[in-house]
Amino acid sequence: MTSPLQLQRNIGAFGAGSPTRRRTARAVFASGATAGLATTVLVFALAGLVAASGTAVAQPPPATVNVAPVQEDTIKASQTFVGTVMPLRTSSVGSAVDGRIIEFNVRAGREVKEGQVLAQVLTGTIEIELAGAKADLKLRQEELAELQAGSRPEEKDQAKAQLLAAKAAMDYAASKYERTRKAFAQGRAATEDELQEAQSLSAGLAQKYQESLANYKLVMLGPRQEKIAQAQAQVLIQQEAVRLLEDRLAKYTIRAPFDGYVVREHTQKGQWIKSGELVAEVIELAQVEIEVQVPEDAVAYVEQATPTVTVDAVADRKLPPAEVSRVVPRADLRSRTFPVMVRLDNPRQGDGYLLKAGMLAKVHLPVAGQRKALLVPKDALVLGGRTPKVFVVDKKGDVATARAVPVEIGLSREDLIEVTGPLQAGEQVVTKGNERLLPGQVVNVIPGK
């Protein structure tokens, strides 16, 4: 049964507009307050007759509205995750040698280029060692070159001359020995001592000739390959010794490992530093990464996703497209979330970069698969009642009227929102002028809107 309060509201709405309708409404209210449902219905019937016999009930004027079609499209659930802007690379640059810092050329906050000198360690002793090693290398290289060049023409001529002289002396000694032997055999003026002396001289000069012949052959052949190989090995050994010292010398100059910014200083000029101690910390900001924690039931949908990144500190600037660079395949055992790394280019701004390490960032990522849904503009929703609703424009002939359709809202995508209810794709819903629209009210649709 209709309550007295609700009945009073209905009668008040019915009686608005003319004295006759107000009197009729008061009569209806009095009847409804004292009689049963049947009496109330009878009174309303009489009131309808009274109204019909008098002035007609005024209808609201047509409303001017804008409309948009209901769209059917695929949509997927997404979620915003909060993370922190992190540099793509961070390097704690240390010293590989012991020594005193004689130059420290950077300060925290300064931009550096790859290979730029950060600090210089004193190099006096190592430079002296390197100079000595290079001189020794030069000596061994010259020795090798001498062996590879072989005998000079002058050396060959000298060896040949010595060979000919030895042969002439040998031939003379042999001829003298033969004469002395014959004279001794015939008993002429030749003693046994003279014979033995001639024989000894001939044999000695024959040996001298053989020595000169061997030397001549060696000179003509040149150095042995084994000697050349030994000299080559000595050169290689000394080259590696020089390279070792050059490598050590290079470590006395501490350089930036990549383009970036110095964010921390660990030493100063004049300070003694040991091998392994830190000099400076450098970060790369040309690209940045944002680490967000994604629940295990959603991590399968983010690997191939295209994330959207916003940073409140630079909300007025449009950021470049981002990508999911990697998913760390190990979850936090307490929260069951996986670290997901989102990477994007960092726009230049003045002398630096727009995004700074440590800024708070929001990453919008899908957390479910795609599905079909009905979408309407967000302006089509009318809120404030028990359930949200939209007004659908129905057209019969030249008359268009508004029909209220209750809906349930779901996911949003830019200016559209998912709705569930008795709607069909292609139907026109009111997007402007729906605030005071009544069900069944005639509407005028603005063309082209």
C-alpha positions in Angstrom: 0.0 0.0 0.0 1.2 3.5 -0.8 2.4 5.4 2.3 0.7 8.7 3.2 4.0 10.5 2.6 4.5 9.1 -0.8 0.8 9.7 -1.6 1.2 13.3 -0.6 4.2 13.8 -2.9 2.4 12.3 -5.8 -0.7 14.5 -5.2 1.6 17.5 -4.8 3.2 16.8 -8.2 -0.2 16.2 -9.7 -1.8 19.4 -8.3 1.0 21.8 -9.4 0.0 24.3 -12.0 -3.6 25.5 -11.4 -6.0 26.3 -8.5 -8.4 23.6 -9.8 -5.7 20.9 -9.8 -4.5 22.0 -6.3 -8.1 21.7 -4.8 -8.5 18.3 -6.5 -5.1 17.2 -5.1 -6.1 18.2 -1.5 -9.3 16.3 -1.9 -7.4 13.3 -3.2 -4.9 13.5 -0.3 -7.7 13.7 2.3 -9.4 10.7 0.7 -6.1 8.8 0.5 -5.3 9.5 4.2 -8.6 8.1 5.5 -9.7 5.4 3.0 -8.2 2.2 1.8 -6.5 1.5 -1.4 -9.7 1.0 -3.4 -11.0 4.4 -2.2 -7.7 6.0 -3.1 -7.9 4.5 -6.6 -11.5 5.7 -7.0 -10.5 9.2 -5.8 -7.6 9.4 -8.4 -10.0 8.3 -11.1 -12.4 11.1 -10.2 -9.5 13.5 -10.0 -8.6 12.4 -13.5 -12.1 13.2 -14.7 -11.9 16.5 -13.0 -8.6 17.3 -14.7 -9.9 16.1 -18.0 -12.9 18.4 -17.7 -10.7 21.4 -16.8 -7.3 22.6 -18.1 -5.0 19.8 -19.5 -1.8 18.7 -17.6 1.2 20.8 -18.8 4.0 18.7 -20.4 7.6 19.8 -20.0 9.0 21.5 -23.1 11.4 19.6 -25.5 14.9 19.4 -24.2 17.9 20.2 -26.5 20.5 17.5 -26.3 23.7 16.1 -27.8 24.0 12.4 -28.4 26.7 9.8 -29.1 26.4 6.1 -30.2 26.8 3.2 -28.0 30.1 1.4 -29.1 31.0 -2.2 -29.0 34.7 -2.8 -28.6 37.3 -4.9 -26.9 38.5 -3.8 -23.5 40.8 -5.2 -20.9 41.1 -4.6 -17.2 44.1 -2.5 -16.2 45.5 -1.1 -13.0 47.8 1.7 -12.0 50.9 0.7 -10.1 53.2 3.1 -8.2 57.0 2.9 -8.7 60.1 5.0 -8.6 62.1 6.5 -11.5 65.5 4.7 -11.5 68.6 5.3 -13.7 69.2 2.8 -16.5 72.7 2.2 -15.1 74.5 3.0 -11.9 78.3 2.7 -11.6 80.3 3.1 -8.4 83.7 4.0 -10.0 86.7 2.9 -8.0 90.5 3.0 -8.3 92.4 0.0 -9.6 95.8 1.2 -8.2 97.3 2.7 -5.1 98.4 6.3 -5.3 97.8 10.0 -4.5 95.0 11.9 -6.3 96.6 14.8 -8.1 93.5 15.8 -10.1 89.7 15.5 -9.3 87.8 17.2 -12.1 84.1 16.7 -11.3 81.5 17.6 -8.8 78.2 16.0 -7.8 75.5 17.0 -10.2 77.8 17.6 -13.2 77.2 15.8 -16.5 80.0 13.7 -17.8 80.7 11.9 -21.1 82.0 8.4 -21.6 85.8 8.4 -21.2 85.9 11.8 -19.5 88.6 12.0 -16.8 87.1 11.9 -13.3 90.4 11.7 -11.4 94.1 11.3 -12.0 96.5 9.4 -9.8 100.3 10.3 -9.6 102.2 8.3 -12.3 105.9 9.1 -11.9 107.2 5.7 -11.0 105.2 3.7 -13.5 106.2 6.1 -16.3 109.9 5.5 -15.6 109.3 1.7 -15.7 107.5 2.0 -18.9 110.2 4.0 -20.6 112.8 1.4 -19.6 110.6 -1.4 -21.0 110.1 0.4 -24.3 113.9 0.9 -24.7 114.5 -2.8 -24.1 111.9 -3.6 -26.6 113.6 -1.4 -29.2 116.9 -3.3 -28.6 115.3 -6.7 -29.1 113.5 -5.5 -32.3 116.8 -4.3 -33.8 118.4 -7.6 -33.0 115.6 -9.4 -34.7 115.8 -7.1 -37.7 119.6 -7.8 -38.0 119.0 -11.6 -38.0 116.2 -11.4 -40.5 118.2 -9.2 -42.9 120.9 -11.9 -43.1 124.6 -11.3 -44.1 125.5 -8.1 -45.7 127.4 -8.1 -49.1 130.6 -6.8 -47.4 130.5 -9.8 -45.0 130.0 -12.2 -47.9 133.0 -10.6 -49.8 135.1 -10.8 -46.7 134.3 -14.5 -46.1 135.1 -15.3 -49.8 138.4 -13.5 -49.6 139.4 -15.4 -46.4 138.5 -18.6 -48.1 140.6 -17.9 -51.2 143.6 -16.9 -49.0 143.3 -20.1 -47.0 143.2 -22.1 -50.1 146.3 -20.4 -51.5 148.2 -21.0 -48.3 147.0 -24.6 -48.2 148.1 -25.2 -51.8 151.5 -23.6 -51.2 152.1 -25.7 -48.1 151.1 -28.9 -49.8 153.4 -28.2 -52.8 156.3 -27.4 -50.4 155.7 -30.6 -48.5 155.8 -32.6 -51.7 159.1 -31.1 -52.7 160.6 -31.7 -49.3 159.4 -35.3 -49.3 161.0 -36.1 -52.7 164.3 -34.4 -51.7 164.4 -36.4 -48.5 163.6 -39.6 -50.4 166.5 -39.0 -52.8 168.9 -38.2 -49.9 169.4 -34.7 -51.0 169.6 -31.7 -48.8 166.5 -32.3 -46.7 166.5 -33.4 -43.2 163.8 -35.4 -41.5 162.9 -32.4 -39.3 162.4 -30.3 -42.4 160.1 -33.0 -43.8 158.0 -33.2 -40.7 157.8 -29.4 -40.5 156.6 -29.2 -44.1 154.0 -31.9 -43.4 152.7 -30.2 -40.3 152.4 -26.8 -42.0 150.5 -28.4 -44.9 148.1 -30.2 -42.6 147.5 -27.0 -40.5 146.8 -24.9 -43.6 144.4 -27.6 -44.9 142.4 -27.3 -41.6 142.5 -23.5 -41.9 141.0 -23.8 -45.4 138.2 -26.0 -44.2 137.4 -23.5 -41.4 137.3 -20.7 -43.9 135.1 -22.8 -46.2 132.6 -23.5 -43.4 132.5 -19.8 -42.4 131.9 -18.8 -46.0 129.0 -21.2 -46.3 127.5 -19.9 -43.0 127.8 -16.3 -44.2 126.2 -17.2 -47.6 123.3 -19.0 -45.8 122.7 -16.3 -43.3 121.3 -16.8 -39.7 119.7 -20.0 -38.7 115.9 -20.0 -38.5 116.1 -21.1 -34.9 118.0 -18.0 -34.0 115.4 -15.8 -35.7 112.6 -17.6 -33.9 114.3 -17.1 -30.6 114.8 -13.4 -31.3 111.1 -13.1 -32.3 110.1 -14.7 -29.0 112.2 -12.3 -27.1 110.5 -9.4 -28.9 107.0 -10.8 -28.1 107.9 -11.2 -24.4 109.1 -7.6 -24.2 106.0 -6.3 -26.1 103.8 -7.9 -23.5 105.9 -6.4 -20.7 105.3 -3.0 -22.3 101.6 -3.6 -22.7 101.4 -4.7 -19.0 102.9 -1.4 -17.9 100.8 0.6 -20.3 97.7 -1.1 -18.9 98.8 -0.2 -15.4 99.5 3.3 -16.4 96.0 3.7 -17.9 94.5 2.6 -14.6 96.1 5.7 -13.0 93.6 7.8 -15.0 90.0 7.1 -13.7 87.4 7.8 -16.4 83.6 7.9 -16.7 82.2 4.5 -17.8 79.3 6.0 -19.8 77.4 9.3 -20.5 75.7 10.3 -17.3 75.8 12.4 -14.1 78.0 12.3 -11.1 75.8 11.9 -8.1 78.3 11.3 -5.4 82.0 12.1 -4.6 84.1 9.7 -2.6 87.5 11.4 -2.8 89.3 14.8 -3.2 92.5 16.1 -4.7 95.6 15.2 -2.6 94.0 12.2 -0.9 95.8 8.9 -0.9 93.6 6.2 -2.4 94.0 2.4 -2.3 93.1 -0.1 -5.0 89.4 -0.9 -4.8 88.4 2.3 -3.0 85.5 4.4 -4.5 86.1 7.6 -6.4 82.7 8.7 -7.6 79.2 7.4 -8.4 77.8 7.9 -11.9 74.2 7.3 -13.2 72.9 7.1 -16.7 69.6 9.1 -17.3 69.3 9.1 -21.1 66.9 6.2 -20.5 65.2 5.4 -17.2 63.4 2.4 -15.7 60.5 2.3 -13.3 60.2 -0.8 -11.1 56.6 -1.8 -10.1 55.4 -4.8 -8.2 52.7 -6.7 -10.1 50.6 -9.5 -8.4 51.1 -13.0 -9.6 47.7 -13.4 -11.2 48.3 -10.4 -13.4 52.0 -10.8 -14.3 51.2 -13.0 -17.3 49.4 -10.1 -19.0 52.1 -7.4 -18.7 55.1 -8.9 -20.6 53.7 -7.9 -24.1 51.8 -4.9 -22.9 52.3 -1.2 -23.8 52.4 0.6 -20.5 51.4 4.2 -19.9 53.6 6.2 -17.5 52.7 9.4 -15.7 54.9 11.4 -13.3 53.2 13.9 -11.0 56.3 16.1 -10.7 56.1 16.7 -14.5 52.4 16.2 -15.1 52.2 19.0 -17.6 54.7 17.2 -19.9 53.9 14.4 -22.3 56.3 11.5 -21.8 57.6 9.3 -24.6 56.2 5.8 -25.2 57.3 3.2 -22.6 57.9 -0.5 -22.9 58.1 -3.5 -20.5 61.8 -4.2 -20.6 61.8 -7.3 -18.4 59.9 -9.2 -15.7 62.1 -10.5 -12.9 61.1 -14.2 -12.6 61.2 -14.3 -8.8 58.3 -13.2 -6.6 58.5 -11.6 -3.1 57.4 -14.5 -0.9 55.4 -12.3 1.4 53.4 -10.2 -1.1 53.5 -12.7 -4.1 54.3 -9.9 -6.4 56.9 -9.8 -9.2 59.2 -6.9 -10.0 58.4 -5.5 -13.5 60.8 -3.1 -15.1 59.3 -0.4 -17.5 61.7 1.5 -19.6 61.3 4.8 -21.5 63.5 7.5 -23.1 64.1 10.5 -20.9 63.5 13.8 -22.7 66.1 16.5 -22.6 65.3 19.7 -20.7 67.8 22.5 -20.8 71.2 21.2 -19.7 69.7 18.1 -18.2 66.9 15.5 -18.4 63.2 15.9 -17.5 63.0 12.8 -15.3 65.2 12.6 -12.2 66.2 9.5 -10.4 63.9 9.0 -7.3 60.8 10.7 -8.7 57.4 9.0 -8.0 55.9 7.5 -11.1 52.6 5.8 -12.0 52.5 2.9 -14.5 49.2 1.8 -16.1 49.3 -1.9 -17.0 46.7 -4.5 -18.1 45.9 -7.1 -15.5 43.5 -9.3 -17.5 42.8 -10.5 -21.0 40.7 -8.7 -23.6 36.9 -9.0 -23.8 34.0 -7.4 -25.7 32.0 -4.7 -24.0 29.6 -1.8 -24.6 31.1 1.6 -24.2 29.5 5.0 -23.8 31.0 8.4 -23.3 31.5 9.2 -19.6 29.3 12.3 -20.0 26.3 10.0 -20.8 26.2 8.7 -17.3 23.5 10.2 -14.9 24.5 9.6 -11.3 22.8 10.3 -8.0 20.0 7.7 -8.0 20.0 4.2 -6.7 21.8 3.0 -9.9 23.6 4.9 -12.7 21.5 5.4 -15.8 21.8 6.7 -19.4 19.1 8.2 -21.6 18.6 6.5 -24.9 16.9 8.5 -27.6 14.0 6.7 -29.3 12.7 8.2 -32.5 9.1 7.5 -33.9 8.5 9.5 -37.0 9.6 13.0 -36.4 9.3 12.8 -32.6 12.3 11.8 -30.5 11.9 10.9 -26.8 14.3 10.0 -24.0 14.2 6.6 -22.4 16.0 6.0 -19.1 18.1 2.8 -19.0 19.7 1.7 -15.7 23.2 0.4 -16.2 26.2 -0.9 -14.3 29.5 0.7 -15.0 32.8 -1.1 -15.4 36.2 -0.3 -16.8 37.1 3.0 -18.3 39.2 3.9 -21.4 40.1 7.5 -21.9 36.7 9.3 -22.4 34.7 6.1 -22.6 33.3 3.8 -19.9 32.0 0.3 -20.0 28.3 -0.2 -19.2 26.2 -3.3 -18.7 22.4 -3.1 -19.2 19.6 -3.3 -21.8 21.5 -1.5 -24.5 22.6 -2.3 -28.0 25.5 -1.1 -30.0 24.6 1.8 -32.3 21.8 3.2 -30.0 22.1 7.0 -29.4 22.6 8.1 -25.8 22.4 11.6 -24.5 25.8 13.2 -23.6 24.8 16.8 -23.0 21.5 18.1 -21.6 20.8 14.9 -19.6 21.0 16.5 -16.1 17.3 17.4 -15.9 15.9 15.1 -18.5 12.8 13.2 -17.6 11.8 9.7 -18.9 9.6 10.1 -21.9 10.5 13.7 -22.5 10.6 14.9 -26.0 14.1 16.0 -27.2 15.6 18.0 -29.9 18.9 16.4 -31.1 21.5 19.0 -32.2 22.8 17.8 -35.6 26.4 16.8 -35.9 27.0 16.5 -32.2 
